Amino acid sequence: MNTIHVDVVSAEESIFSGEARFIALPGEAGELGVYPRHTPLITRIKPGSVRIEMADGSEEFVFVAGGILEVQPDCVTVLSDTAVRGKDLDDKKANAAKAAAEEALKNAKSEIDIARAQSELTVLAAQLSALRKFRQKK
């Protein structure tokens, strides 16, 4: 069977490393799908879920808060400041963080504070969406 090596790395640790048949993730211009022997590519990715279809047919989900994707014919690397395994996502923490970011947006006094709060809300909305996707697949 044809596979491609996938590495998902956060600033703190290696989140996933293994062989896959297919990878789907949120590219800057839309959803990207990568199969073995894909054309080389480097692009930014948006916050969302990385779906990795393993060689045995099972799936692994990883939430990334944006980052960089590098594709080579035999290797895919996802670099993100923040990456969390689907099974480790906590909806209570994410909802509490979203409420805090919404409150920060209401109380923002400068353009920088507004931009920071909006960015945080975007990431948290993507994280909650990734959590829903992960739970649907279970």
N, CA, C and O atoms as a DFTB+ gen file, in Angstrom:
552 C
 N C O
     1  1       0.837      -1.185       0.000
     2  2       0.000       0.000       0.000
     3  2       0.878       1.243       0.000
     4  3       1.945       1.260       0.613
     5  1       0.430       2.263      -0.678
     6  2       1.150       3.516      -0.807
     7  2       0.872       4.421       0.394
     8  3      -0.286       4.712       0.691
     9  1       1.917       4.865       1.082
    10  2       1.747       5.753       2.228
    11  2       2.735       6.908       2.132
    12  3       3.663       6.904       1.322
    13  1       2.500       7.891       2.987
    14  2       3.364       9.053       3.089
    15  2       3.634       9.287       4.578
    16  3       2.742       9.112       5.408
    17  1       4.857       9.678       4.911
    18  2       5.203       9.937       6.304
    19  2       4.661      11.306       6.708
    20  3       4.818      12.280       5.972
    21  1       4.022      11.379       7.878
    22  2       3.431      12.617       8.373
    23  2       4.006      12.948       9.746
    24  3       4.062      12.094      10.631
    25  1       4.431      14.197       9.909
    26  2       4.857      14.720      11.204
    27  2       4.035      15.951      11.517
    28  3       3.957      16.869      10.701
    29  1       3.416      15.983      12.697
    30  2       2.722      17.170      13.187
    31  2       3.460      17.593      14.442
    32  3       3.552      16.838      15.410
    33  1       3.990      18.823      14.414
    34  2       4.866      19.296      15.482
    35  2       4.355      20.623      16.022
    36  3       4.024      21.530      15.258
    37  1       4.294      20.727      17.347
    38  2       3.961      22.007      17.983
    39  2       5.245      22.599      18.540
    40  3       6.313      21.996      18.437
    41  1       5.136      23.777      19.128
    42  2       6.307      24.408      19.737
    43  2       6.819      23.588      20.918
    44  3       8.006      23.645      21.240
    45  1       5.942      22.830      21.562
    46  2       6.322      22.074      22.749
    47  2       6.757      20.637      22.483
    48  3       7.628      20.112      23.177
    49  1       6.147      19.993      21.469
    50  2       6.402      18.560      21.297
    51  2       5.986      18.067      19.907
    52  3       5.322      18.770      19.146
    53  1       6.398      16.846      19.610
    54  2       5.929      16.163      18.415
    55  2       4.576      15.546      18.766
    56  3       4.483      14.724      19.677
    57  1       3.529      15.945      18.043
    58  2       2.174      15.499      18.343
    59  2       1.856      14.180      17.636
    60  3       1.186      13.312      18.195
    61  1       2.345      14.041      16.403
    62  2       2.080      12.838      15.626
    63  2       3.245      12.585      14.678
    64  3       3.804      13.515      14.097
    65  1       3.596      11.329      14.534
    66  2       4.593      10.923      13.547
    67  2       4.228       9.511      13.109
    68  3       4.168       8.594      13.928
    69  1       3.984       9.340      11.806
    70  2       3.624       8.017      11.330
    71  2       3.292       8.016       9.851
    72  3       3.385       9.040       9.174
    73  1       2.904       6.850       9.363
    74  2       2.567       6.669       7.960
    75  2       1.070       6.861       7.752
    76  3       0.261       6.455       8.586
    77  1       0.708       7.486       6.627
    78  2      -0.696       7.744       6.335
    79  2      -0.980       7.536       4.854
    80  3      -0.087       7.612       4.010
    81  1      -2.262       7.268       4.562
    82  2      -2.708       7.163       3.172
    83  2      -3.166       8.508       2.641
    84  3      -3.095       8.765       1.439
    85  1      -3.645       9.381       3.552
    86  2      -4.227      10.654       3.139
    87  2      -4.214      11.618       4.310
    88  3      -4.358      11.207       5.462
    89  1      -4.039      12.916       4.014
    90  2      -4.080      13.961       5.031
    91  2      -4.964      15.089       4.505
    92  3      -4.837      15.494       3.350
    93  1      -5.863      15.598       5.356
    94  2      -6.696      16.748       5.004
    95  2      -6.522      17.806       6.087
    96  3      -6.512      17.486       7.276
    97  1      -6.386      19.068       5.677
    98  2      -6.195      20.143       6.633
    99  2      -6.635      21.474       6.044
   100  3      -6.778      21.596       4.827
   101  1      -6.854      22.488       6.905
   102  2      -7.364      23.781       6.437
   103  2      -6.258      24.682       5.893
   104  3      -5.527      25.310       6.659
   105  1      -6.141      24.740       4.581
   106  2      -5.163      25.624       3.958
   107  2      -5.641      27.059       3.987
   108  3      -6.810      27.334       4.258
   109  1      -4.749      27.949       3.712
   110  2      -5.084      29.366       3.735
   111  2      -6.172      29.720       2.717
   112  3      -6.990      30.606       2.964
   113  1      -6.181      29.032       1.583
   114  2      -7.156      29.328       0.529
   115  2      -8.271      28.279       0.459
   116  3      -9.073      28.289      -0.475
   117  1      -8.323      27.375       1.445
   118  2      -9.355      26.345       1.442
   119  2      -8.798      25.014       1.907
   120  3      -7.613      24.905       2.223
   121  1      -9.643      24.011       1.949
   122  2      -9.266      22.688       2.418
   123  2      -8.229      22.059       1.479
   124  3      -8.378      22.106       0.258
   125  1      -7.186      21.474       2.061
   126  2      -6.136      20.805       1.294
   127  2      -6.189      19.313       1.561
   128  3      -6.410      18.883       2.693
   129  1      -5.987      18.531       0.524
   130  2      -5.870      17.091       0.654
   131  2      -4.540      16.655       0.070
   132  3      -4.148      17.110      -1.005
   133  1      -3.843      15.769       0.780
   134  2      -2.514      15.341       0.351
   135  2      -2.457      13.820       0.315
   136  3      -2.756      13.150       1.304
   137  1      -2.071      13.289      -0.831
   138  2      -1.836      11.864      -1.019
   139  2      -0.339      11.625      -1.211
   140  3       0.407      12.571      -1.466
   141  1       0.111      10.372      -1.092
   142  2       1.516      10.081      -1.385
   143  2       1.905      10.573      -2.783
   144  3       1.082      10.561      -3.698
   145  1       3.132      10.996      -2.942
   146  2       3.721      11.512      -4.183
   147  2       3.075      12.834      -4.623
   148  3       3.039      13.147      -5.813
   149  1       2.568      13.603      -3.653
   150  2       1.992      14.916      -3.942
   151  2       3.102      15.850      -4.422
   152  3       4.261      15.687      -4.041
   153  1       2.756      16.804      -5.238
   154  2       3.691      17.826      -5.697
   155  2       4.217      18.601      -4.497
   156  3       3.435      18.928      -3.604
   157  1       5.514      18.909      -4.437
   158  2       6.055      19.687      -3.317
   159  2       5.312      21.021      -3.166
   160  3       4.929      21.663      -4.144
   161  1       5.127      21.407      -1.904
   162  2       4.319      22.579      -1.592
   163  2       4.697      23.097      -0.216
   164  3       4.951      22.315       0.700
   165  1       4.734      24.415      -0.071
   166  2       4.836      25.062       1.238
   167  2       3.754      26.121       1.278
   168  3       3.658      26.954       0.377
   169  1       2.922      26.090       2.343
   170  2       1.837      27.061       2.469
   171  2       1.490      27.261       3.935
   172  3       1.824      26.440       4.789
   173  1       0.817      28.362       4.207
   174  2       0.304      28.588       5.556
   175  2      -1.006      27.833       5.707
   176  3      -1.727      27.597       4.738
   177  1      -1.293      27.464       6.941
   178  2      -2.565      26.808       7.238
   179  2      -3.309      27.620       8.290
   180  3      -2.711      28.323       9.105
   181  1      -4.634      27.501       8.246
   182  2      -5.496      28.215       9.179
   183  2      -5.800      27.321      10.375
   184  3      -5.576      26.112      10.327
   185  1      -6.311      27.922      11.449
   186  2      -6.730      27.096      12.588
   187  2      -7.804      26.099      12.162
   188  3      -8.717      26.435      11.408
   189  1      -7.682      24.883      12.651
   190  2      -8.659      23.854      12.335
   191  2      -8.110      22.471      12.598
   192  3      -7.092      22.308      13.271
   193  1      -8.795      21.475      12.059
   194  2      -8.386      20.100      12.325
   195  2      -7.609      19.504      11.167
   196  3      -7.918      19.728       9.996
   197  1      -6.601      18.746      11.527
   198  2      -5.817      17.955      10.579
   199  2      -6.352      16.532      10.715
   200  3      -6.320      15.945      11.797
   201  1      -6.840      15.992       9.613
   202  2      -7.357      14.616       9.606
   203  2      -6.340      13.743       8.909
   204  3      -5.983      13.985       7.756
   205  1      -5.879      12.732       9.606
   206  2      -4.856      11.834       9.069
   207  2      -5.471      10.447       8.936
   208  3      -5.841       9.826       9.933
   209  1      -5.578       9.961       7.693
   210  2      -6.091       8.607       7.454
   211  2      -4.894       7.669       7.477
   212  3      -4.023       7.724       6.609
   213  1      -4.869       6.818       8.477
   214  2      -3.730       5.918       8.694
   215  2      -3.721       4.790       7.654
   216  3      -4.708       4.564       6.954
   217  1      -2.606       4.105       7.572
   218  2      -2.442       3.009       6.628
   219  2      -3.454       1.891       6.870
   220  3      -3.851       1.203       5.929
   221  1      -3.877       1.701       8.135
   222  2      -4.836       0.638       8.458
   223  2      -6.294       1.086       8.307
   224  3      -7.205       0.310       8.594
   225  1      -6.528       2.337       7.858
   226  2      -7.879       2.832       7.655
   227  2      -8.429       3.636       8.822
   228  3      -9.444       4.316       8.672
   229  1      -7.785       3.576       9.978
   230  2      -8.239       4.379      11.113
   231  2      -7.865       5.844      10.883
   232  3      -7.080       6.152       9.987
   233  1      -8.425       6.740      11.687
   234  2      -8.158       8.166      11.525
   235  2      -7.625       8.764      12.810
   236  3      -8.004       8.361      13.909
   237  1      -6.754       9.715      12.652
   238  2      -6.213      10.494      13.766
   239  2      -6.569      11.950      13.498
   240  3      -6.430      12.425      12.371
   241  1      -7.032      12.670      14.537
   242  2      -7.343      14.085      14.417
   243  2      -6.407      14.887      15.301
   244  3      -6.114      14.501      16.432
   245  1      -5.940      16.013      14.769
   246  2      -5.110      16.930      15.536
   247  2      -5.626      18.340      15.264
   248  3      -5.815      18.722      14.109
   249  1      -5.854      19.118      16.330
   250  2      -6.225      20.520      16.160
   251  2      -4.942      21.341      16.072
   252  3      -4.033      21.170      16.884
   253  1      -4.874      22.236      15.078
   254  2      -3.751      23.167      14.977
   255  2      -4.300      24.597      14.970
   256  3      -5.359      24.868      14.404
   257  1      -3.569      25.488      15.601
   258  2      -3.996      26.894      15.669
   259  2      -3.309      27.684      14.565
   260  3      -2.814      28.788      14.796
   261  1      -3.282      27.112      13.362
   262  2      -2.588      27.734      12.238
   263  2      -1.162      27.205      12.174
   264  3      -0.746      26.399      13.006
   265  1      -0.429      27.669      11.184
   266  2       0.963      27.231      11.064
   267  2       1.410      27.144       9.621
   268  3       0.913      27.852       8.744
   269  1       2.365      26.254       9.402
   270  2       2.979      26.060       8.088
   271  2       2.903      24.581       7.711
   272  3       3.109      23.697       8.542
   273  1       2.601      24.339       6.435
   274  2       2.573      22.983       5.888
   275  2       3.671      22.865       4.852
   276  3       3.792      23.709       3.963
   277  1       4.474      21.813       4.967
   278  2       5.455      21.492       3.929
   279  2       5.133      20.098       3.410
   280  3       5.025      19.144       4.180
   281  1       4.982      19.996       2.091
   282  2       4.695      18.714       1.454
   283  2       5.839      18.367       0.523
   284  3       6.225      19.161      -0.336
   285  1       6.371      17.182       0.701
   286  2       7.344      16.588      -0.204
   287  2       6.720      15.293      -0.716
   288  3       5.778      14.800      -0.096
   289  1       7.199      14.722      -1.813
   290  2       6.559      13.515      -2.359
   291  2       6.431      12.356      -1.365
   292  3       5.505      11.553      -1.479
   293  1       7.340      12.256      -0.397
   294  2       7.291      11.144       0.546
   295  2       7.145      11.580       2.008
   296  3       7.243      10.746       2.908
   297  1       6.909      12.890       2.259
   298  2       6.858      13.388       3.632
   299  2       6.005      14.650       3.727
   300  3       6.096      15.535       2.877
   301  1       5.180      14.724       4.763
   302  2       4.379      15.909       5.054
   303  2       4.739      16.369       6.462
   304  3       4.766      15.569       7.397
   305  1       5.015      17.665       6.607
   306  2       5.326      18.227       7.913
   307  2       4.368      19.382       8.194
   308  3       4.238      20.305       7.389
   309  1       3.706      19.319       9.337
   310  2       2.823      20.392       9.792
   311  2       3.477      21.013      11.021
   312  3       3.683      20.343      12.033
   313  1       3.801      22.304      10.920
   314  2       4.410      23.035      12.026
   315  2       3.400      24.031      12.568
   316  3       2.860      24.840      11.813
   317  1       3.140      23.982      13.869
   318  2       2.168      24.883      14.470
   319  2       2.642      25.286      15.861
   320  3       3.225      24.477      16.582
   321  1       2.389      26.537      16.235
   322  2       2.714      26.957      17.598
   323  2       1.926      26.116      18.595
   324  3       2.458      25.691      19.621
   325  1       0.651      25.881      18.283
   326  2      -0.219      25.111      19.164
   327  2      -0.856      23.978      18.375
   328  3      -1.479      24.203      17.337
   329  1      -0.694      22.760      18.875
   330  2      -1.333      21.583      18.283
   331  2      -1.777      20.673      19.424
   332  3      -1.039      20.454      20.385
   333  1      -3.000      20.144      19.301
   334  2      -3.563      19.298      20.352
   335  2      -4.196      18.080      19.699
   336  3      -4.952      18.205      18.736
   337  1      -3.886      16.903      20.225
   338  2      -4.524      15.682      19.724
   339  2      -6.032      15.772      19.952
   340  3      -6.485      16.298      20.968
   341  1      -6.798      15.255      19.001
   342  2      -8.252      15.295      19.112
   343  2      -8.750      14.720      20.424
   344  3      -9.667      15.272      21.033
   345  1      -8.164      13.627      20.865
   346  2      -8.609      12.983      22.104
   347  2      -8.293      13.823      23.339
   348  3      -8.866      13.590      24.403
   349  1      -7.383      14.802      23.213
   350  2      -7.009      15.646      24.349
   351  2      -7.758      16.978      24.391
   352  3      -7.568      17.764      25.320
   353  1      -8.607      17.239      23.393
   354  2      -9.364      18.492      23.382
   355  2     -10.396      18.482      24.511
   356  3     -11.051      17.467      24.751
   357  1     -10.535      19.594      25.187
   358  2     -11.454      19.723      26.314
   359  2     -12.453      20.828      26.013
   360  3     -12.087      22.003      25.968
   361  1     -13.728      20.454      25.804
   362  2     -14.718      21.457      25.424
   363  2     -15.018      22.439      26.548
   364  3     -15.328      23.597      26.270
   365  1     -14.939      22.019      27.801
   366  2     -15.179      22.946      28.917
   367  2     -14.120      24.042      28.939
   368  3     -14.442      25.220      29.093
   369  1     -12.858      23.654      28.785
   370  2     -11.777      24.645      28.762
   371  2     -11.904      25.567      27.551
   372  3     -11.707      26.777      27.658
   373  1     -12.234      24.984      26.405
   374  2     -12.357      25.790      25.184
   375  2     -13.518      26.772      25.298
   376  3     -13.387      27.929      24.898
   377  1     -14.649      26.327      25.837
   378  2     -15.794      27.229      26.008
   379  2     -15.490      28.329      27.021
   380  3     -15.896      29.475      26.830
   381  1     -14.777      27.990      28.100
   382  2     -14.398      29.006      29.093
   383  2     -13.438      30.019      28.475
   384  3     -13.556      31.220      28.720
   385  1     -12.495      29.539      27.678
   386  2     -11.551      30.447      27.020
   387  2     -12.273      31.329      26.003
   388  3     -11.945      32.505      25.849
   389  1     -13.257      30.755      25.312
   390  2     -14.030      31.542      24.344
   391  2     -14.808      32.647      25.054
   392  3     -14.843      33.783      24.580
   393  1     -15.428      32.325      26.178
   394  2     -16.160      33.337      26.953
   395  2     -15.214      34.439      27.427
   396  3     -15.568      35.618      27.397
   397  1     -14.015      34.059      27.864
   398  2     -13.031      35.056      28.307
   399  2     -12.599      35.942      27.142
   400  3     -12.428      37.149      27.314
   401  1     -12.422      35.354      25.957
   402  2     -12.025      36.142      24.780
   403  2     -13.154      37.079      24.348
   404  3     -12.893      38.206      23.928
   405  1     -14.393      36.628      24.446
   406  2     -15.533      37.490      24.119
   407  2     -15.611      38.669      25.084
   408  3     -15.899      39.796      24.680
   409  1     -15.352      38.400      26.361
   410  2     -15.343      39.472      27.368
   411  2     -14.198      40.449      27.092
   412  3     -14.366      41.663      27.210
   413  1     -13.041      39.910      26.725
   414  2     -11.894      40.773      26.396
   415  2     -12.212      41.650      25.190
   416  3     -11.797      42.807      25.137
   417  1     -12.942      41.105      24.226
   418  2     -13.331      41.883      23.047
   419  2     -14.272      43.031      23.438
   420  3     -14.140      44.151      22.944
   421  1     -15.212      42.737      24.324
   422  2     -16.136      43.783      24.793
   423  2     -15.388      44.914      25.507
   424  3     -15.739      46.086      25.373
   425  1     -14.361      44.544      26.262
   426  2     -13.629      45.519      27.077
   427  2     -12.411      46.107      26.375
   428  3     -11.693      46.919      26.958
   429  1     -12.176      45.710      25.144
   430  2     -10.987      46.185      24.416
   431  2     -11.057      47.693      24.206
   432  3     -12.096      48.243      23.840
   433  1      -9.935      48.338      24.446
   434  2      -9.890      49.788      24.320
   435  2      -9.027      50.250      23.137
   436  3      -9.171      51.379      22.667
   437  1      -8.154      49.399      22.669
   438  2      -7.293      49.784      21.549
   439  2      -7.481      48.808      20.389
   440  3      -8.035      47.722      20.560
   441  1      -7.020      49.205      19.229
   442  2      -7.113      48.332      18.055
   443  2      -6.321      47.049      18.254
   444  3      -6.719      45.987      17.774
   445  1      -5.208      47.144      18.959
   446  2      -4.380      45.958      19.220
   447  2      -5.142      44.977      20.107
   448  3      -5.131      43.773      19.852
   449  1      -5.803      45.485      21.147
   450  2      -6.591      44.608      22.025
   451  2      -7.737      43.950      21.263
   452  3      -8.032      42.773      21.473
   453  1      -8.379      44.704      20.382
   454  2      -9.477      44.162      19.570
   455  2      -8.946      43.065      18.647
   456  3      -9.537      41.989      18.553
   457  1      -7.838      43.335      17.972
   458  2      -7.260      42.344      17.054
   459  2      -6.847      41.082      17.800
   460  3      -7.064      39.973      17.311
   461  1      -6.257      41.241      18.974
   462  2      -5.830      40.096      19.781
   463  2      -7.037      39.239      20.179
   464  3      -7.005      38.013      20.067
   465  1      -8.097      39.900      20.643
   466  2      -9.297      39.171      21.069
   467  2      -9.976      38.484      19.886
   468  3     -10.440      37.351      20.013
   469  1     -10.038      39.159      18.735
   470  2     -10.649      38.551      17.549
   471  2      -9.842      37.339      17.082
   472  3     -10.415      36.323      16.689
   473  1      -8.525      37.446      17.124
   474  2      -7.668      36.328      16.740
   475  2      -7.889      35.134      17.671
   476  3      -7.989      33.995      17.215
   477  1      -7.963      35.398      18.957
   478  2      -8.203      34.339      19.933
   479  2      -9.564      33.688      19.707
   480  3      -9.690      32.467      19.803
   481  1     -10.582      34.489      19.408
   482  2     -11.908      33.944      19.131
   483  2     -11.909      33.056      17.887
   484  3     -12.575      32.021      17.863
   485  1     -11.175      33.451      16.869
   486  2     -11.080      32.648      15.644
   487  2     -10.467      31.282      15.938
   488  3     -10.966      30.257      15.473
   489  1      -9.391      31.273      16.708
   490  2      -8.725      30.017      17.052
   491  2      -9.644      29.138      17.898
   492  3      -9.734      27.932      17.669
   493  1     -10.324      29.736      18.872
   494  2     -11.203      28.955      19.738
   495  2     -12.419      28.412      18.992
   496  3     -12.858      27.293      19.258
   497  1     -12.962      29.188      18.069
   498  2     -14.071      28.688      17.248
   499  2     -13.612      27.495      16.412
   500  3     -14.340      26.512      16.279
   501  1     -12.411      27.580      15.850
   502  2     -11.864      26.467      15.071
   503  2     -11.618      25.252      15.967
   504  3     -11.835      24.114      15.550
   505  1     -11.169      25.495      17.193
   506  2     -10.919      24.389      18.117
   507  2     -12.232      23.691      18.476
   508  3     -12.289      22.462      18.505
   509  1     -13.272      24.451      18.745
   510  2     -14.570      23.849      19.058
   511  2     -15.130      23.083      17.856
   512  3     -15.737      22.026      18.022
   513  1     -14.928      23.609      16.658
   514  2     -15.354      22.909      15.444
   515  2     -14.585      21.597      15.279
   516  3     -15.168      20.571      14.928
   517  1     -13.278      21.634      15.534
   518  2     -12.459      20.419      15.449
   519  2     -12.918      19.398      16.483
   520  3     -12.942      18.198      16.207
   521  1     -13.278      19.864      17.655
   522  2     -13.763      18.961      18.712
   523  2     -15.059      18.272      18.277
   524  3     -15.235      17.074      18.500
   525  1     -15.967      19.037      17.654
   526  2     -17.222      18.442      17.160
   527  2     -16.934      17.384      16.099
   528  3     -17.530      16.307      16.115
   529  1     -16.013      17.691      15.170
   530  2     -15.656      16.724      14.119
   531  2     -15.082      15.446      14.730
   532  3     -15.425      14.336      14.324
   533  1     -14.200      15.629      15.718
   534  2     -13.574      14.469      16.364
   535  2     -14.624      13.602      17.032
   536  3     -14.570      12.377      16.924
   537  1     -15.582      14.216      17.722
   538  2     -16.621      13.453      18.423
   539  2     -17.568      12.745      17.457
   540  3     -18.061      11.660      17.763
   541  1     -17.830      13.348      16.289
   542  2     -18.699      12.724      15.292
   543  2     -18.070      11.452      14.741
   544  3     -18.779      10.497      14.422
   545  1     -16.760      11.431      14.629
   546  2     -16.060      10.279      14.058
   547  2     -15.949       9.118      15.044
   548  3     -15.729       7.974      14.646
   549  1     -16.101       9.420      16.323
   550  2     -15.948       8.365      17.353
   551  2     -17.086       7.417      17.386
   552  3     -17.093       6.488      18.194
